[in-house]
Amino acid sequence: MSTLKGKVALVTGASRGIGASIAKRLGRDGASVAITYGASREKADEVVKSIEASGSRALAIKADNGDPQAVKSAVAQTVAQLGRLDILVNNAGIVHVALVGDFPEDQFERMLSVNVRGAFAATREAVKHMGEGGRIINIGSINSDLITYAGGSIYSLTKGAIAGFTHGLARELGPRGITVNNLQPGPVDTDMNPEEGGQFSASVKPLIALRRYGKVDEVAGLVSFLAGPEGAFITGANLRIDGGLSA
């Protein structure tokens, strides 16, 4: 497939899990892809090699998504080394589960920085380089609409902010031909949230209409669709991909 040939994408937090799958899929579909990572250079290099093996250019940039200057630099490096920026995927995020009365202040600030300020910083810089046909795709969470467990209120707060940010951005950037959408995954099978033996799997899986967790490639496929020409008339949408958890 070459639906994204000639495009350049930046995927934040893409050394593993959903982010890695998104970056690889965009590369297979023809885009040059830059990724950011926080700690694991080895994992990031594996993603780069996979993208390059599919015939696309790739770049790994160390950048803490909670540091606005690092995020700003990552956008600048993407443009400098890959020539342009057409697609931004705000994927980087963290979660800390605790009841609100016991929620540590430092964890609250860290989640706001990574999940909200990081997406703002990346978007603010990216739109300076995007033209007609640009795409901003946020990776939110079904937890902005639905919580099935105690201790998720602060994570829900941050992802709810991203959902609202998406609506406002779509209005703001629509006249420039730039679309903005938010994917809201339900439980997805990753090393941090495994379907088998995970912290929430036993209680959550029976609530999912399809009775299984999602796969990272299923999320990546929807991102690629939104990034491509067939997704050009979709903007301002919060799209649930949750196997019917919220049905």
C-alpha positions, 0 to 999 in steps of 0.5 A, spaced: 500 500 500 502 507 498 496 511 500 501 515 504 506 516 499 510 522 500 507 524 507 511 525 513 508 523 520 510 524 527 508 519 532 509 520 540 511 515 545 512 510 539 517 505 542 512 500 544 505 498 544 499 502 540 504 507 538 509 502 535 504 499 531 501 505 529 508 508 526 509 501 523 503 501 519 504 508 517 510 506 514 508 500 511 502 505 507 508 509 505 509 515 510 516 517 512 515 516 520 519 520 526 517 517 533 519 519 540 521 515 546 522 516 553 527 511 555 528 505 551 532 506 545 533 499 543 525 498 542 525 505 538 531 502 534 527 496 533 521 500 530 525 504 526 528 498 523 521 495 522 519 501 518 525 502 514 524 494 512 518 496 509 521 501 504 520 508 508 524 512 512 524 513 519 527 517 525 527 516 533 527 522 537 528 521 545 523 526 548 519 526 554 512 528 552 512 531 559 517 536 557 514 542 552 521 544 550 523 536 548 516 536 544 518 542 540 524 540 539 522 533 536 517 537 531 523 541 529 527 535 528 522 531 524 521 537 519 529 538 519 530 531 517 524 528 513 523 535 510 516 536 512 510 534 517 503 532 514 501 527 520 501 528 527 499 522 532 499 524 539 499 517 542 504 518 548 500 517 555 501 515 562 496 512 567 496 512 575 490 508 578 489 511 585 482 513 589 482 521 588 483 522 596 489 518 596 492 521 589 499 523 589 500 530 587 506 529 583 503 523 579 497 528 578 502 533 575 506 528 571 499 525 568 497 532 566 504 534 563 504 528 559 497 526 557 495 534 556 501 539 556 505 534 551 499 533 546 498 541 546 505 542 545 506 537 539 500 540 536 502 547 537 508 546 533 506 541 528 500 546 525 506 551 524 508 546 518 502 543 516 498 545 510 492 543 506 491 535 507 494 535 514 492 530 519 492 531 527 490 524 530 489 524 538 489 517 542 485 518 547 481 513 551 474 510 552 475 512 559 473 519 558 466 517 557 466 510 561 469 508 567 468 501 569 473 501 575 475 505 581 481 509 581 481 512 574 478 519 575 484 522 574 486 518 567 479 520 565 480 527 566 486 527 562 483 524 556 476 528 557 481 534 556 483 531 549 476 529 547 474 537 548 481 539 545 479 535 539 472 539 538 475 546 538 481 544 534 477 541 528 473 548 528 480 552 528 483 548 523 478 546 518 478 552 514 486 550 513 484 543 510 487 540 517 482 534 520 483 533 527 480 526 530 480 523 537 481 515 537 478 512 544 480 505 545 477 500 550 482 495 553 487 493 548 492 487 549 499 490 550 505 488 555 502 494 559 495 492 559 495 484 557 489 481 556 491 474 560 493 476 567 492 483 567 490 487 573 483 489 570 482 483 565 478 478 569 473 484 571 473 488 564 473 482 559 466 480 560 463 487 559 466 487 552 461 485 547 466 482 543 468 478 549 476 480 548 481 485 548 483 489 542 489 488 538 494 494 537 494 493 529 486 494 529 487 501 532 493 502 527 488 501 522 483 506 524 489 511 524 492 509 517 485 510 515 484 517 518 491 519 515 489 517 508 485 520 503 479 516 505 478 519 511 479 527 509 471 528 511 472 526 518 474 531 523 472 533 530 470 526 531 471 522 538 471 515 535 470 509 540 474 503 538 472 498 544 469 492 542 462 494 544 464 496 551 460 502 551 455 499 547 
